[in-house]
Amino acid sequence: MMVVFLVIHKQKQNRNRLERQQLEHSYKSALLSSKIEVQEQALSFVSQEIHDNIGQMLSFSLLQLTPLKNAFHDENQKKIFGENLEGIRNSIKSLRHLSHNLNSTMVEQRDLEDAIKSELSRIKSFSQIHCALQVKGEHEAMSPEHRLICFRIFQEALQNIVKHSEAKNVLISLNHSKENLELRIKDDGKGMDTKAMQHSSTMGMINMRQRAGLLKGSLQVHSGVAAGTEIVLFIPRNSA
């Protein structure tokens, strides 16, 4: 009887522990989802402000200034003025891309590949980094919410490369399979120390790992000093 009692008691303890772990996991997932939802609301607000205020002000200025180009008689001054007009045009174009890529609804309405191409086009407008995209496998259906999370991870990784890597080339690989979606982002920049990387607590890295966790996926970072960096995102199909 004592043995049976101990076995039953142990099983009950295991069930209780499992239930507590499940509740804790559900609570953390709900909390993280709420946090990301707030972030997306903030990004959408910024997107709207860029479109309605900054973009329109620049467009109005361009409209007003363009006719003045012919008022210059000095060819050098005319050339400089024309170059500044072209700079404003490029800024408007870059802001339009940025506004679209910050807007959650617009990202969700697009295919992941199209959203990535749009972001690469925006990076090209102000950076000398050469970016290439490779797509393998047949496109599989993905929910808009999960597509948005994948894109935000890609966006964060690319911004880190632009800001810190000193890279000249970036290769993005989007691999579709029946088991998972694999996104690889590899640069030829200065890289970083693997030991320091293991303890990285930068906001960008934290955000990427948390978002990957929401999709029951994994985020791996491979790097070395002067060896570039590769970020690999695996998302199981049954989560998308």
Contacts in CASP RR format, 6 or more apart in sequence:
PFRMAT RR
TARGET T0000
AUTHOR 0000-0000-0000
METHOD contacts of the structure
MODEL  1
MMVVFLVIHKQKQNRNRLERQQLEHSYKSALLSSKIEVQEQALSFVSQEI
HDNIGQMLSFSLLQLTPLKNAFHDENQKKIFGENLEGIRNSIKSLRHLSH
NLNSTMVEQRDLEDAIKSELSRIKSFSQIHCALQVKGEHEAMSPEHRLIC
FRIFQEALQNIVKHSEAKNVLISLNHSKENLELRIKDDGKGMDTKAMQHS
STMGMINMRQRAGLLKGSLQVHSGVAAGTEIVLFIPRNSA
29 214 0 8 1.000
32 210 0 8 1.000
32 214 0 8 1.000
33 214 0 8 1.000
36 149 0 8 1.000
36 210 0 8 1.000
36 211 0 8 1.000
36 214 0 8 1.000
40 104 0 8 1.000
40 148 0 8 1.000
43 102 0 8 1.000
43 103 0 8 1.000
43 104 0 8 1.000
44 102 0 8 1.000
44 103 0 8 1.000
44 104 0 8 1.000
44 105 0 8 1.000
46 102 0 8 1.000
47 98 0 8 1.000
47 99 0 8 1.000
47 100 0 8 1.000
47 102 0 8 1.000
47 103 0 8 1.000
47 106 0 8 1.000
48 99 0 8 1.000
48 103 0 8 1.000
50 95 0 8 1.000
50 98 0 8 1.000
50 99 0 8 1.000
50 102 0 8 1.000
51 96 0 8 1.000
51 99 0 8 1.000
54 95 0 8 1.000
55 92 0 8 1.000
55 95 0 8 1.000
55 96 0 8 1.000
55 99 0 8 1.000
58 88 0 8 1.000
58 91 0 8 1.000
58 92 0 8 1.000
58 95 0 8 1.000
59 92 0 8 1.000
61 88 0 8 1.000
62 85 0 8 1.000
62 88 0 8 1.000
62 89 0 8 1.000
62 92 0 8 1.000
65 85 0 8 1.000
65 88 0 8 1.000
66 85 0 8 1.000
68 81 0 8 1.000
69 78 0 8 1.000
69 81 0 8 1.000
69 82 0 8 1.000
69 85 0 8 1.000
72 78 0 8 1.000
72 81 0 8 1.000
90 125 0 8 1.000
93 125 0 8 1.000
94 122 0 8 1.000
94 125 0 8 1.000
94 126 0 8 1.000
97 118 0 8 1.000
97 119 0 8 1.000
97 121 0 8 1.000
97 122 0 8 1.000
97 125 0 8 1.000
98 122 0 8 1.000
100 106 0 8 1.000
100 107 0 8 1.000
100 118 0 8 1.000
101 107 0 8 1.000
101 115 0 8 1.000
101 118 0 8 1.000
101 119 0 8 1.000
101 122 0 8 1.000
101 151 0 8 1.000
101 155 0 8 1.000
104 148 0 8 1.000
107 115 0 8 1.000
107 147 0 8 1.000
107 148 0 8 1.000
107 151 0 8 1.000
108 144 0 8 1.000
108 145 0 8 1.000
108 147 0 8 1.000
108 148 0 8 1.000
109 144 0 8 1.000
110 118 0 8 1.000
111 139 0 8 1.000
111 147 0 8 1.000
112 142 0 8 1.000
112 147 0 8 1.000
112 150 0 8 1.000
112 151 0 8 1.000
112 174 0 8 1.000
113 133 0 8 1.000
113 135 0 8 1.000
113 139 0 8 1.000
113 174 0 8 1.000
115 147 0 8 1.000
115 151 0 8 1.000
116 133 0 8 1.000
116 151 0 8 1.000
116 154 0 8 1.000
116 172 0 8 1.000
116 174 0 8 1.000
117 133 0 8 1.000
119 151 0 8 1.000
119 154 0 8 1.000
119 155 0 8 1.000
119 158 0 8 1.000
120 131 0 8 1.000
120 133 0 8 1.000
120 158 0 8 1.000
120 172 0 8 1.000
123 129 0 8 1.000
123 131 0 8 1.000
123 158 0 8 1.000
123 162 0 8 1.000
124 131 0 8 1.000
127 162 0 8 1.000
128 168 0 8 1.000
129 161 0 8 1.000
129 162 0 8 1.000
129 167 0 8 1.000
129 168 0 8 1.000
129 169 0 8 1.000
129 170 0 8 1.000
129 187 0 8 1.000
130 168 0 8 1.000
130 169 0 8 1.000
130 170 0 8 1.000
131 158 0 8 1.000
131 169 0 8 1.000
131 170 0 8 1.000
131 171 0 8 1.000
131 172 0 8 1.000
132 169 0 8 1.000
132 170 0 8 1.000
132 171 0 8 1.000
132 172 0 8 1.000
133 172 0 8 1.000
133 173 0 8 1.000
133 174 0 8 1.000
134 171 0 8 1.000
134 172 0 8 1.000
134 173 0 8 1.000
134 174 0 8 1.000
135 173 0 8 1.000
135 174 0 8 1.000
135 175 0 8 1.000
135 176 0 8 1.000
136 173 0 8 1.000
136 174 0 8 1.000
136 175 0 8 1.000
136 176 0 8 1.000
137 175 0 8 1.000
137 176 0 8 1.000
137 177 0 8 1.000
138 176 0 8 1.000
139 176 0 8 1.000
140 176 0 8 1.000
140 178 0 8 1.000
140 181 0 8 1.000
140 237 0 8 1.000
140 240 0 8 1.000
141 240 0 8 1.000
142 150 0 8 1.000
142 181 0 8 1.000
142 240 0 8 1.000
143 240 0 8 1.000
146 215 0 8 1.000
146 235 0 8 1.000
146 239 0 8 1.000
146 240 0 8 1.000
149 211 0 8 1.000
149 214 0 8 1.000
149 215 0 8 1.000
150 181 0 8 1.000
150 183 0 8 1.000
150 215 0 8 1.000
150 233 0 8 1.000
150 235 0 8 1.000
152 207 0 8 1.000
152 211 0 8 1.000
153 183 0 8 1.000
153 208 0 8 1.000
153 211 0 8 1.000
153 212 0 8 1.000
153 219 0 8 1.000
153 233 0 8 1.000
154 172 0 8 1.000
154 183 0 8 1.000
154 185 0 8 1.000
154 233 0 8 1.000
156 204 0 8 1.000
156 207 0 8 1.000
156 208 0 8 1.000
157 185 0 8 1.000
157 208 0 8 1.000
157 231 0 8 1.000
158 170 0 8 1.000
158 185 0 8 1.000
160 204 0 8 1.000
161 167 0 8 1.000
161 170 0 8 1.000
161 185 0 8 1.000
161 187 0 8 1.000
161 189 0 8 1.000
161 229 0 8 1.000
165 187 0 8 1.000
165 189 0 8 1.000
165 190 0 8 1.000
165 191 0 8 1.000
165 228 0 8 1.000
165 229 0 8 1.000
166 189 0 8 1.000
166 190 0 8 1.000
167 187 0 8 1.000
167 188 0 8 1.000
167 189 0 8 1.000
167 190 0 8 1.000
167 228 0 8 1.000
168 188 0 8 1.000
168 189 0 8 1.000
169 187 0 8 1.000
169 188 0 8 1.000
170 185 0 8 1.000
170 186 0 8 1.000
170 187 0 8 1.000
170 188 0 8 1.000
171 184 0 8 1.000
171 185 0 8 1.000
171 186 0 8 1.000
171 187 0 8 1.000
172 183 0 8 1.000
172 184 0 8 1.000
172 185 0 8 1.000
172 186 0 8 1.000
173 182 0 8 1.000
173 183 0 8 1.000
173 184 0 8 1.000
173 186 0 8 1.000
174 181 0 8 1.000
174 182 0 8 1.000
174 183 0 8 1.000
175 181 0 8 1.000
175 182 0 8 1.000
175 183 0 8 1.000
175 184 0 8 1.000
177 237 0 8 1.000
178 237 0 8 1.000
179 236 0 8 1.000
179 237 0 8 1.000
180 234 0 8 1.000
180 235 0 8 1.000
180 236 0 8 1.000
180 237 0 8 1.000
181 233 0 8 1.000
181 234 0 8 1.000
181 235 0 8 1.000
181 237 0 8 1.000
181 240 0 8 1.000
182 232 0 8 1.000
182 233 0 8 1.000
182 234 0 8 1.000
182 235 0 8 1.000
183 232 0 8 1.000
183 233 0 8 1.000
183 235 0 8 1.000
184 230 0 8 1.000
184 231 0 8 1.000
184 232 0 8 1.000
184 233 0 8 1.000
185 230 0 8 1.000
185 231 0 8 1.000
186 228 0 8 1.000
186 229 0 8 1.000
186 230 0 8 1.000
186 231 0 8 1.000
187 228 0 8 1.000
187 229 0 8 1.000
187 230 0 8 1.000
188 228 0 8 1.000
189 226 0 8 1.000
189 228 0 8 1.000
189 229 0 8 1.000
190 225 0 8 1.000
190 226 0 8 1.000
190 228 0 8 1.000
191 223 0 8 1.000
191 224 0 8 1.000
191 225 0 8 1.000
191 226 0 8 1.000
191 227 0 8 1.000
191 228 0 8 1.000
191 229 0 8 1.000
192 223 0 8 1.000
192 224 0 8 1.000
192 225 0 8 1.000
192 229 0 8 1.000
193 224 0 8 1.000
193 225 0 8 1.000
194 223 0 8 1.000
194 224 0 8 1.000
197 221 0 8 1.000
197 223 0 8 1.000
200 221 0 8 1.000
205 221 0 8 1.000
208 219 0 8 1.000
208 231 0 8 1.000
208 233 0 8 1.000
209 219 0 8 1.000
212 218 0 8 1.000
212 219 0 8 1.000
212 233 0 8 1.000
212 235 0 8 1.000
213 219 0 8 1.000
215 235 0 8 1.000
215 236 0 8 1.000
215 239 0 8 1.000
215 240 0 8 1.000
216 235 0 8 1.000
216 236 0 8 1.000
216 239 0 8 1.000
217 233 0 8 1.000
217 234 0 8 1.000
217 235 0 8 1.000
217 236 0 8 1.000
217 239 0 8 1.000
218 233 0 8 1.000
218 234 0 8 1.000
219 231 0 8 1.000
219 232 0 8 1.000
219 233 0 8 1.000
220 231 0 8 1.000
220 232 0 8 1.000
220 233 0 8 1.000
220 234 0 8 1.000
221 229 0 8 1.000
221 230 0 8 1.000
221 231 0 8 1.000
221 232 0 8 1.000
222 229 0 8 1.000
222 230 0 8 1.000
222 232 0 8 1.000
223 229 0 8 1.000
223 230 0 8 1.000
END
